[in-house]
Amino acid sequence: MYNDTEALRRELLDEAYAGAFSGLGPILLDTEEIRNADSEELEEIARRYGLR
């Protein structure tokens, strides 16, 4: 589904920002992890977010 690591990173950051905007403020803590993650770590985060 996500062949491009940076596209997945953008999608996850969008999800984190949307969650924070909707009242889940602590989800902003995930943004640093998402920014620094490699492709395998991004896949794991995507699973946690229910995107995989």
N, C-alpha and C positions, 0 to 999 in steps of 0.2 A: 504494500500500500504506500509506504513512504520510502521511495528509493533515494531521496535526497535528504541527507542528514539535516541540512539547514532548514529545509521545509518543515521537517518534523519539529525542530527546535522552535521555529516561529509558531507552529500550531500549539505546542505546549505552552509557550509564553502567552499566547492569546487566551488559552484556557485558564491559565493562572490569573491573568489580569481580569478576566471575566468573573472568575470566582471571587476575587478580592472585591470587585465592584458590587457584586451581589451580596456582600456581607461576610464572606469567608476570609477575613483579613489575614489570618495566619498562613494562608496559601501563598502569600507573597514571599514567604521564606523559601519556597521552592524555586523562585526565579533565579537565584544565584546558582543553585544546583543545576538547573536547566542550562544556564549560560555556559557553565564549565564542563558539562557532561560530554563524553565521547558518544559515538553512535550506539554502542551497546547499552550504555547507561540511559540514553534517551529512550531506547526501546523499553527498558524496564520502567522508566517514569511513565511512558505512554500506557503501559499495562496497568500501572497504579491508577491512572486517570480514567481507565476504561476505554481507551482509544485503540487498544489491541486486543 
